[in-house]
Amino acid sequence: MHRRAGQLLADIRPNVQPRQSPIVTPIKCDNSKGFNRRPRTLPSSELAATAKLTDKLVRVAAGTKFTPKRPWKHTQTLRGDEMRLLDTVKPKPPMTETQATFANDVEDAEPGVGPEDTSAVSYIEPGSLVEIRKGTTYAHGVVLGHSYINGRMWHLSLISTGEVIQHVESDVFIEVPRMADGDLTLRAGTGVIPMDRVETNARVEILRSLREAEKEINKAFMIIGRKNVMLYPRVRAKHPDEWASVSLSDAAKLVCDYRPESWPTLIATHKYIMGRPIEFVPHMHSQRIALTYDVRPETHVVKLQKVVDMVRKRSPELEAFIEKARGLILTAREKASESWDEPPNRVVVKDITFSSDDRTILDVLHLAFRRTRSSSTDPFSGVVTSIIKRIGLHAHKMVDDVCLRQFLIEIGEMAPWEDTVTHRKELNLDLTPYKESQRVRDQDALIKKSLSLMEPSRTKTKQPLGPEDFYDRDPVEHLRHDFGNLPVYVIDDLGAEELDDGLSVEPVLNEPGSAWVHVHIADPTAVLPPTHTISEAARRMGSSAYFIHRTWPMLPSSLTHDRLSLCSRSRKGEPEPVLTFSFKVDAEGSMVAYDVKAGLIRNVKRVNYDSVDRLLGKEGAQCGYPFGPPQTFGASHVPVLETKDVENMRLIDNVTRRFRQRSRQTLNPFVFSASIATLVATEKPIHGAPTTPARNASYYRGFPNLTYQVYSQVTMERGSRLFVAECMKTACRVASRWFAANGVPMLRRSARPPIALEDNRDIERLVAKMDEDGFVDHMEFLQAKLHIPPVEYVLEPGMHWSLGIPEGEGYVRVTSPLRRYSDLVAHWQIKDALLRPKASTRPFTPGWLTNYATEVFKHEKLWKHNDQSHRIQWTLMYIKRFLDHPNPPSDRVDPLQSLSAYITEPSRTRDFLTNQLRCHVPSLGLPAVIVTPRTVNIPVGQCVNVRVKDVQVGLKAAFVLELCSGA
């Protein structure tokens, strides 16, 4: 009974006679701070009055109504609220369910092989109010600090339940900086439980502020609800098939009139948007920074709602689709089995057509197969599960993205070799075959028009260039240095399409051992101005996209192959415009002079790496082929070169090796080398399913001819590949020196040395174990427990430690203008400085470059993650087909029978019964996960014997292993 009930009972029973109570000796409990008295025996004469009182109290409580203005509250007592807050921050069990949920970052983690893959994270200031989401769980908290655990950065936040949780930066969807005082946050500590009274009191104070903040957020959310504004119709795209986006600030102004720019309203608006997953999609990786939401096309929303109604009502249209799908799946399985080793082919079934309702269902299933964050609700999951389960042919499988992919393949909507990474919306790639692409046709028409407009008349009138105008004439034509008949060697892979660079060498006759090496770079800026539409498109793309099955060039192929790529003009007997970066190396291997100039080259000779290695008698790149010998990718022959050409290439090799060894003495850097898997296609491009919806059903036969290849940096950077790579790096160093010497602003790529997390001698031990080229074993690197600082883009000539470039020299990327937009920017800036050496302003100002640095970093991160995901997906598709082969040859090589892996990260929670360890399988060049019981723990760097447990190919591919018995 509540403590006030006793007093109330005494007040309302005046006629009850007091009785003499027996003397009771208080009994003290061992675990109690006070005394507990035995309950008094109630005499029978008081039972009626007590029952009446109890009945009255119950009726009063039942009739009490709580409202937002009159909520339920604890009884106000002296320090009552403080004691309740104190109780919430007291030690809890080892790990609560909420803590376990956020500590598991497995689902959204990208594949990788080392700590550098996750080092470039954003910093959240301690004291910030944050909203954290993982799955269906979300909470508000205050960041107490950070900790570098298990090779990655973790944030520690105190949430409103009083728990301190560890979470990764990507779990934070929104933040309000400096919500809590910095000194107070510092006193609160970063442990899961408070260590002393000081930390406890600080957390109580922070918790009080956090709960007040939650009240403000809830109040703002109620205001939004009362206004009852439908946000989606106001922000969706005008075209029903197009996506749109809306910023958080704009959304807040639309849904709330009261203080729309205040942080409670912004967080409440975010909560409103996240509660409507059918209409809005948060940013895939950095919602906290972007603070924008993708708005689904109207047709997507309408189709999903229509299919939801079909499923709910069990409509005849849905039943007809299920029956049709069942027959198609059984046929597809039969055809796939009988055509396993055939070339890829799509067969149209002319007697089976899809109705408009069938097409709507299939469209929704396609939309469901779209990557989303695990921390947001998937509005398609229920519909997909219901349809696939009712078909009845996937009963033994959990309906997830792996199952949905297999369903779409078997129903003929997706090719078995379909690449899902290139379908991602953020990449914006044209998936239509090159010859059928409207985008390509438009680009070719634009190029033809721009070339036709290259008239000398504009030069005389000095009209400004429009978005479709090329330069009328080469801007630096009068400054170009003609290299005459000097041989220029374009060394690349046999199938290379964009030829960016060539090398030439000139020994210094009166200085024995000294030589000039010239790195000639293709010069698209001789034709292409930064104002052209093609330049703008190149900036949006950022770089060319090289995938196993297809290549998407940054610049249109018709322009690159005909005018811009090296060898394109020399084949016609014309000189090639280049931007040349030259460096002079003396007998001791030091760079004693450098120069940058616009040039013309005439004597261009194209050779491939393997041919050069054979000519020089060097060991070339070495790749592993675990599933069998390589296919023949094309005729590799030794080109007809003169003796002088071989001597020139030997000299380039000798000069660059001396310079490399000399440069390494400055910083003595090391780089770890891990094996990497890829596939090489006999024929490219490989196209998937049609990009436009088909009315007729279809099925697929066969699979592309692919070769599984494993390589590493240490096995690839050999022979001619090594000296070409060294020349490119040196050209970038020359560019940085030239920019600094001429006072021209430019972005430089910078990287600091690694930091030992536990023992500074770990770095010394790694240095002692590296080979002559600076490579260390990946397992040794992992055991050292180092933090790799992220790469930065800065204006000052900073250090690039891993390349051996000291502070004050810098590194500017200039060697790939055909496939990287940042290199184009550097070329335009150089040209302006050559034309106007004394100008005080440049086309790209320091302010513009600083803003562009964020854009470059974003592009690099995007393409790096997608390239990793793409290669893992294709290699696991290959392995899964290898395992599922219906009639495997008796003499085939099986590298999966005996596998070993080394642990790359400490154990993480997978679920309540198992943990998982990330590992790397060196023989296959693949990252994987090992599922173990919760009691198993294996240290990082240790090698274990494993076997294949599962190969999952869906929106994300996963290679799941288990320990062999006795491992």
N, C-alpha and C positions, 0 to 999 in steps of 0.2 A: 504494500500500500504506500502511496506517495506520502511524504513526510507531512504535508498540509492536511491530509485526511484525518490524522489523529487529532489535530487541533480543532478541525471542523466538527469531528465527532463529539468532542468535549463541549463545544459551544451549543450544540443543538439537542443535548440530552440532559436538561437540568433536573429531571425527576429521577434519574438513576442514582441510587444511594451508593456512596463510596464504600468499598469493603477493605478490610485489613488484608494487605498482601503479605504473604510469608516472606521472611528475609531470604534473599537469594544471593549466594556467593558468586560474584562474576568469575567467569572462566576465560582465561586468556589463551587464544590460539597461538600455536607456534609460528605460523606465518602471517600473523596479524600485527598491525601497529597499535591497535586499540583493543577494546574489550567488547565481547559479544555477550549479551544477556539472554537468558532463556526466555522464550515467549511466555507471556502471562496466560493462564488458563481463563477462558471467557465463561462466566457463569451462565447458566441456562436462562436466568431472568433477563439478560442483556441481549440474547440472540435475536429477538424480534426487532429491537431498536437498531441493532447492527445491520440486519437484513434490509430494513427500511432505508437506512443511510446508504448502504452499498447500492441499492437500486436507484436512489436519487443521484449518486455520483456517476453511475454508468449512463443514466439518461442525460445528465448535463454534458458529459464528455461526448456522447453520441450526437448531440445537437450542436456542438461547436463547429463552426465553419471557418476554415482557413482561407485567406485570400492573399494575393501578392502584397497588399497593403497591411494585412494582418496575418503574417505567417506564424507557423509554430516556432516557438523559441524555447531554449533551455531556461529554467528558472534563474533569474538574476541573483547571483550570490557573489560574495567577495572572492574575486580572482577565479570565478567559476570558468569563464571562457579561457583564461590563461591555462588553467589546469587541464582542460580538455585538449587544447593545442599541444600542451606538453606531453600528454598521453599519446598523441598521434606520432610524435617524432621519436618515441622510445624504441628501442631495438625490437625488430619484428623477426619472424622466422628467417632462415638463411636466405631464401629468395621467394618473394611473393609471386603470384601469377602475373601481375602487371610488370614487375621487374624482369621476369623470364621472357615475357612477350617482347619487350623492347631490347633486351640483351641479344635476342636472336635476329641478326641482320642477314640471314642466309638468303631470303627470298629475293631481295632487290639488289643483291651484290652482283657486280659485273665480273666476268671471268678475268683472270690475270695470273701472272706467275711470280709476282714479287711485290714488295711493299711500295714500290714506286707507283704502282697502279692506283693506289688509294691515298697518296700523300697530298695531292692537290685539293684540299678541302677548304671550305670557307670557315672563318673563325667567328664564333658567336660570343659576344662579350658577356662575361659573368655579370649577373644581375639583371639580364634580359628576361622579360616575360615571353614564353614561347608556347605554341600549341604543337604537341607531338602526336603523331598518328602512326599506328602500325596495325594493319588489318582492320578489324572492327573496333579496335581499342584506340581511344584518344584521350588526352589529358592536357591540362594547362600546368605549366611549371615555371620555375625560376632557375636559370642556369647558375650553378654554383662554381663550376670550373671545368677543366678539361684534363684528360689523362691519355697518354699514349700507351695503349694496351694491345697486345697481340699484333703488333705491326701496323696499327692504325689509330687514328685519333677518335676518341670517344668524348661525348659531352655528358656531364653529370648534372641532373636537374632535380630539384625538390618539387614534387607535385602536390596537389591540394589534399591528398590523403595522408601526407606526411612522409611518404616513401621517397627515397632518392634512387633514381633510375639511371642506368647507363644507356645511352642511345647514340646513334650516328647522326651526322649533320643532316643527311637527306631525310630523316624522320621529322624534321622541324618544318612545318608548313608556313608559319608566320611568327614574327618576333616583334617585341616592343623593347628597344634598348633602354638600359638604365632604369628599369622599374624598381629595382632594389638598390640601396646605397652600396657603393663599392666596398667600403670598409666593413659594412655589415655582412656582405656576401663573403668577404675574405675570412671573417671570424666564424662563419658557418661551417667551414671545412668542406672537404670533398669525399669523405668516406660514406659508405652506405649507411652506417650508423654513427651518431655523434660520439666523439671521443671523450668529451668532458663537458662540464656545465656551461662553459663559454660557448661552445658550438651548439649545445642544446638551446640556450637562450636566444642565440642569433637565428636559429631555424624557426623557433616559435614566432619571432618578430616577422621574419620573412613570410611564414605561413599565414599570419594574420593579414598581411598586405595582399597576399595572393588570393585569399578568400574574399577580401573586399573587391579585388579586381574582377573575380568571377561574378560577383553580384552586379557590378557595372556592366559586364558583358551580357549577362542574362537580362538585365533591364533593357539594354539596347536591342537585344533579340526580340523581346516582347513588343517594343515599339515597331520594329520591322514587321512583326506578325500582325499588329493592329492595322498598319497601313495597307497590308494585303496587296502589295504590288507584284504583278507577274513580271519578273525580270527577263525571262527568256524571249518573249515576243519583241522586246525592245532592243535586244543586242544580237539576235541571230542575223546571219547573212541575208542579203536581199535575194540572192539566188538560192533556191531550196536545196541544191546539191553541194553548196560550198560551206566550208568551215569558216567560223569567225573567231574572234578573241575579244575579251573584255578585261580591262584592268580592275583591280580591287577597288581603287579609288573611284573610278567611274561607276562601278556597280553600286557602291555605297551611296553615291549621290542619287541614284535612281530608286533605291529601295527605302531610303530614309531621309526625311527632311531635317531631323533634329541632329545637329552637330555631325554631319556625315564624314568630316575629316578627323574626328576624334578616334583614338585607338579602340575604345570599346565598340564603337559602331563598325569600324573596319573588321575587327575580329568577329563580331556578330554577323556581318555580311559574309565573311568567309565561311562561317558555320552554315549560313543559309544556302550558299552555293554548293558546299560539300554535301548538303542534304538532298541535292537534286542531281544525282549522277547520270540520270537519263538525258539531261540537258547540258551539263557542264563536265569538263574533264580537266583536272589539275595538271600542271607542268610535270613532265615525266621525271626529271631529275632535280631541278632547283626551283621549286615553287616558292620557297622563302625569298629568293633573290628576284625571281621574275615577277611575282605577285600578279600574274595574269592567268586567265583560264581559257581553254579552248571551248568554243560553243559549238555543239553538234549541229550538223545541217538539219534542216526541218524534215527532209525526207527520211533521215535516219530515225528521228523521233517518231514520226508517223508510222513508219514500217514496224518499228519495235512494238509500239502500242497495238498495232493491228495483229501481230503475231501473238502477243500476250493474250489478246481476246480470243484468238483461235485456240490457244492451249487451254485457256480457262473454260471455254465452252465446248471443247472437243469437237470442233466444227468438222463437217464433212470434207471441206477443202484440205484440212490438215490430215485427216485420215487417208485421203487419196494420195497426198504427198508421201506419207509414211509407207504406204504399200508400194508406190513407185520406187522410192529410195531403197527399200528392202531388196527388190529385184536387181537394181543397178549395182548394189554393193556386192551381191553374190556373184554377178557376172564379172565385175572388176577384179575380185579376188581370184577367180579362175584364170582370167586373161593375164594377170600379173604373174602368176605362178608359171604359166607355160611360156612366157616371153621374158623371163628373168634376165637373160644374157643378151637380149637383142638391143639394137640401137633405140634411142628414145623416139616415141611416136604417139600421136593423139589420134584416136579413132572416133569419128562421129557416128552416133546411133541415130539413123534417120527416121526410124519408126517410133521413137519415143521423144515427145516434146514436153517442155515445161509450160504450164499455164501461167497466167499472171500471178495467181496466188502462190504457185510453186516458186516462182521467181522471187516473190516477196520474202518467202521463208528462207530461200537460199541467200538472199541479200543480207538478211539479219544474221544468218550463221557466219557469213563473211565478216560482217561488222563485229561479231563477237570475237573473231580471231584477230584481234587488234591488241597490241601490248598496252597494259594499264599498270598503274602502281598497285602493289598489294595493299597499300595503306588506304585505298579508296574503294568504295563499293562498286562491284561490277553489276550493272543492271541487266546484263545479258545472261548471267550464269543460270538463273532459274529456267529460262526458256530453253536454252541449249540442253540442259540436263533432261528436261521433260521430253523433248523431241527425240534425242538419241536413245534414251532409255525405252521409249515406246516402240522404236524400231526393233529393238530386241537382239541386235547382232553385236552389241558391245557390252553385254551384261556383266562380263568378268572384269571390266575396266572401270576405273574411276573416271567420271566425265570431267576432264580438265582440258587444258590447251593441247596436250599430247593426243588425247582421244579425239578432240575436235579436228585437229589437223588430219588424222588418219581418216576420219569420216569424210572430210571434204575431198581427200584424194580418191577415196573409193567411190564417191558419188560422181566423180569426174569434174569437180569444180576447181581442183588444184592438182598440178603435176606432182608426181612423187619426188621430183628433184626441185620443186619450187623453193626459191630463196625467199624466206620471210623477212629477213633483215632489210632488203632493198625495198620492201613494201612500206616501211615505216614512214609515217606522214612527215616527220621532221626532216627527212632527207630530201623530200620533194624530187624524186628521180622519175624520169619518164620511162615507164616500163614497157611501152609499145616498142615492137621491133624497129630497128633503125630505119628501114626502108618504108615503114608504114607510119612513122611518127609525124604528126602535124607540127610539133615543136621543131623538129629538125628541118622540115620543109620551110617553115617560117624563118629559121635562122639562115638557111641557104639563100632564100630570097632576099633577106636583109643584106647579106654579104655581097650578093651580086649587085644590088642597088648601090651599096656604099662604094664598091669598086668602080662603078660607072660614074660616080660623082667626083672621082679624083681628078679634078681639072685644074690646070695651072691658073685659071682666071681668078679663083678665090684667093690665091696668094697675093695677087696684085691689089685686090680690093680689101684684103685683110678682114674678111667676114669671119665672125666667130663660128666655131665648129658646132654643129648640131648633134643630136643624139644618134644620127645615122651617118655621120661623116667620119671617114678615115682622114688621116693626114694627107694633104695633096702631094706632099713630097717629104722625104726623110728629113726630120728637123735637124739632124746633126750630120747631114751628108757631107758638108764642107769640112767637118772635123774628123772624119773617119781616117784611120791609119790603114793603109793597104799593106797587108802582110804578104802580098805577091804570091810566089810559088812555094812558100813555106808549108810543108805537109801538116795537115790537121787531121788527127785521128779521132773519129767518132766511135767510141767503144761502148757497146751496150749489149743487152740480151738479143738473141736472134729475132724474137717476135716483138721487140719494142716498137711502139707506135709514135710516141712523142720524143723526138731526139733533141734534147736540150743543150748538150755540151760536147765540146771537142777539145783535144789537147795538142799542143805543139811545144817544142823545146829548142832552145838555142844555146849552145855552149859559149862561154865567154873565152875567147881565144887567148887573151893575155893573162887570164887568171885560172890556172889549172884547178880543176875540181869544182869551179863555179859554173852555174848555168841559169838561164832564164826559162821558167816554165810559164806558158801562156794557157789560161783556161778561157776558151771562147764559148760564150753563152748565146744561144739563140736570142734574137732581138725583136720580139713582137711589137715593142713600143716604137719601132720604125714606121709602123703602119697604124697601130691602134692607140688612140688617145684615151685618157681616163674618163672622158665625157661620153664615150660611145655606149650604146645600149648593150653591146656584147661585154664591155668592161663592167658595167653594172651587174649583168647576169653572172659574170665570173666572181665578182665580190660576194654575191649572195651564196654561191656554191662554195667558195673558199678554196677548193682544190679539186683536182680530178679524183674520181672514185674508181679504184682498181679492185674488182672482185673476181672470184674464181670463175664465174660463169659469164662475166660481161664487164666492159669498161665504159664509164661515163666520163668523157673528157670535159675539162673546165672550159676550154675554148672550142668552138665548133670544129669538127674534124675536117670539113671542107677547106676552112681557112688554114688550119695547122698543116695539113698534108701538102697543100699546094703552094703556100707562101712562107710559113713561119718556121716550120721544123727544119733543123739542119739537114742538108743533103737535098732538100726540096728544090732549091734553085740551082745548085751545082749540077744536078742531073740534066738541067736545061742549058748548061754552059754559062750560067750567070753567077756573079760573085754573091756571096752570102753576107748580109749585114749581121754583125755580132757586137756584143759588149764584152770586152776582154779584160780579165783580171790577171795581171802578171806579177810574178814574184821571183826574186833572185836569191838563190841559195848558194852560200860559199862552201868551201871544202870541208868546213867543220859542221855543216848542217844548219847554220843560222840564216834566217831571212835578213838580208842586208839592204834590200831595196824592194819597192813594189810600185805598181802603176795601175791605173784604171783608164781605159780609153775605148771610144767607139771604133770599131774596126771593120775591115772587109777581108774575107778569106776566100780563096779560089781553089786551092788544092786539097779537097776534102776526101778522105778515105774512110769508108765505113767498115768496121770489123767487129766481131763479137768476142766476148770474154774468153770462151773456150778456145777459140782459134788463137788468140794472143797468148794464152797460157802455153799452148803447144809450140808456138813459134819461139817463145822464150825458154821453153823447157822447164816451166814452173808447175807446181802442183796447184790445180785449180780448185774451185769450190767442191766440197764433198757433201753429198746428201744421202740420207738413209731411205731405204724403200722396204719397210717392214712387211708389206703385203705382196711383194714381188717386184721384179725388175721393172725399170721405167719403160714407158711407151716411147716410140720414136716421134718426137715433137717437130721434126723438120730436119732438113739436111744441114749438118754442121761441117763445113769444109774449111780448110786452111786457105785464106785469101792469097791472092798473088801480090806479094809485097817485095819491094827491093831490099837489098841488104842494108841500105841506109835507114829504111823504115824500122827494121828490127833493132838497129843500133839506137835509133831515137827512142824507141819504147823502153829499151834497157836503161837508157840514160834517165828517162822520166822515173822509172822504178827506183833507180839508185838514188836520185836526188830526193824523191819524196820519202824514201826510207830513212835517209840521213836526217832529213828535217823532222820526221816523226820521232826518231830516237832523241834528237836534241830537245824537242818540245816537251817530251815526257819527263825530262830531267827537272823541269820547273816545278810541277805540281805532283808528279808521279801518280796519276789517277789510275783507278781500276774500274772495270765494268764486268758485271756478272754475265755469264752466257748460259742461257737455258734453251733446251730444244723446243722447236716450234713446228707444228704440223700444218700442212697445207695440201691442197689437191691441185693437180695440173690437168687441165682439160685438153683432150686431143683436138677438139674443134670448139671454137668460140665464134659468136656468142651462143649461149644455151638459153632458150626462151622457155618460160613456164606456160601456164594456162592463158588463154586470150584475156586481154584486159577489158573487153566489152562483154556484157552478159550474153550467154548463148541460149538460144531457144531450144536447140536440140541437145539431148543428153550425149555424153561421151565417156570414154574410158581410155586409160593410158597403158602402153606397152613399153617394156624395156627400160633402159636407164643410160645416161651418158657414159662414155668411156673416160674414166678418170684414173689417175695414178696418185697414190698416197705417198707424200714426200715429207721427210723430217730433216730439218736443218737447224743450225744455230749461227749466231753471229761469228763465233770462232771458226766454224767450218766454212762460212761463206766469204769472210773478209780475208781472202788469200789471193796471191798472184795478181792478175790484172785488176780484179775487183778491189783489192786493197789499195793499189796506187791510184786508181781512178777516184775512189772515195776520199783518199787523203788529199788529192788535188782539189776536190770540191770543197772540203772543209777549209783548206788554206785560202781558196778564193773568197770564202765568206769572212775569213779573218782579214784579208786584204781590204775587202769592202768596208769593214768596220774601221780599220785604220784610216782609210781614205775619207770617209765621212767625218771622222774626228778631226783630221788634219785640215779639212776644208770648211769646218764649222757648219756642216749640213746636218740637220736633225734626222734621226732614223731609229727605228725600233731595233733593239738587239735582244737576242735570245740568251738568257743567263741562267746558270744553275750553280748552286752553292755545294760545297763538299758535304759528304754524309756526316751524320752526328751519331756517335756511339751512345746508346741508351743506358748501358750498364757499366761497361769497362772500356776506357779509352784505348787500352791495348788491343782491343778487337780489330781496330783499323790497321794497326801495325802488323798484326798476324795475317790479315788479308793481303797486305802489301807484300809480305814475305812469300805468299803462296801464289801470286799472280805470275803469268807467263811473260815472255818478252814483249808481247803485244798488249799487255795490260789486262788480260782476261782472267777472271777467277771463277772457280766452280760455283754453280748456283747453290748447292747444298752448303758449302762453306760460307757463302754470303748470307744465307738465311740464319745460320747458327750465330753469326756475329751480332745480330740484333741491332741493326742500324736504322736510323730514320733518314730517308732520302728527301731532302727539301724539294718542293715542286719547282718546275721550270717557270721562269718569269720572263716577261717582256718589259724591258726598261729602255730609256733613252740614253743613259750613260753607258760607256763601254765597260760592262761588268764582267765578272769571271764566268767562265763555263768550265767547271771543274772536270767533268767527265771527258771533255775533249782536250784537256790540258791547256786551256786558254787562260792566262792570268788576268787579274784585275787590271783595268786600264787599256786592254786591247779590244775585247768584245768580239761578237759573232753576229753578222747580219746575213740572213738567207738571201742569196741572189742567183743561185744556180739552176732554178727550175721555174722560169717565168711562164712556161707553157702549161704548167700544172699546179702552180701555187699563186694565188692572187697577191700575197704579201711580197713575193719576189717581183711582181709587176710594179708594185708601189715603189720598191727600192730602185728599179730601173728608171721609172719616170722621174724620181727625185735626182738620180745621177745625171740624167739628160739635162734637166733644168740647170744643175750646177755647172755642167760643161758649157752650156749656152750662155749662162749669166753668172759667171764666177763671183762677181762682186755684189750680187743682189742681196738685199737684206731680208727678204721673205722668200719662202719656197711654196710650191703647190701643196705640200703636206706639212702643216705647222706642227709644233710640239703638242699643242692641245688636241689637234685632230689625231695625231699618232697615239697619244695616250688613250683616247677613247677607242681607237681602233684596236689597241692591244687587247682589250677585253673581248672584242669580237674575234680576234685571231685565236685567243685561248679557248673560247667557246667552240669555235669550229674544230680546232685540233682535238679537243676532248670528245666532241660528238663523233668525229670520224674514227678516232682511235677505238672507242668503245664499240662502235658498230663493226669495224673491221675485225676485232677480236671475236665478237659474237658470230659474225658471218663465217669465219673460218672454223670455229668450233662446231657450228651447226652443220656445215658441209662434211667435215671429217667424221662427225658422229652419224650423219646419214650414211656415209660409206661403211662405217663399222656395223651399224644396225643391219644394213643389207647383207654384209658379210655373214653376220650371225644368223640371219633369217633365210639364207639361201636354201631353196627347197631341195636342190640336188647338187651339193657341193662336190667339186672334183676331188677324187681320192688323193691326188698328189699336191693339193694346194698348200701353200705355206700358211700356218696359223700362228701369228704372233700373240694371240690372246690367251694361249694356253699357259704361258709362264710370264707373269707380269710382276714388276716391282715398282714401287712408288716411294717418293720421299715427301715427308710432311712439310707443308709450306706455311701453315698457320696453326696456332693452338686450337684445341677442341672448342667447339661452340655447341650450344643447345640446339637440337633439331626438333625434339618434342619432349614429352614428359618421360619417355622411356629410352630415347637414344640421343647420342651426340653425333656430330659429324666433324671430320677433320678434312681440311682442304689439303690437297696433295698435288704432285706433278708426276706424270708417268713419262720418264725420259725416252723410252723406246718408241713411244707413240707421239711424243711431243704435245701432250694434252694435259690441261688441268682437270682434276677430278675431285670427287668427294668420297670419303670412306665413312660408311655408317657403322657406328660402334655402340655397344651398350654404354650407359652413363658412367659405368665404373672404369672404363678403359681410357687411358690418357697416354699419348705418345708424344715425345718431345719433338720440337721443330728441327728439321734436318735429318731425322732418323729415317732409314730406308726400311720398308716392310714389303712382304710378299702379299699380293692381293689377287683377287679374281673379279670378273665382271658380275655385278649384281643386276644392273639395269642400264639401258641406253635410252634416254628420253630426248625426243626431238619434237619440240613444240614452238611456242613463241620464244622460249629460251631453251637451249640444249644443255643437257646435263649428263655427265659420265659418272655413274654411281658404282662404287666398288665396295667390296667387303674384305675383311682380313681372311687370309687362308688359315686353316687350322694350324695352331702352333706358332703363328706369326706374332 
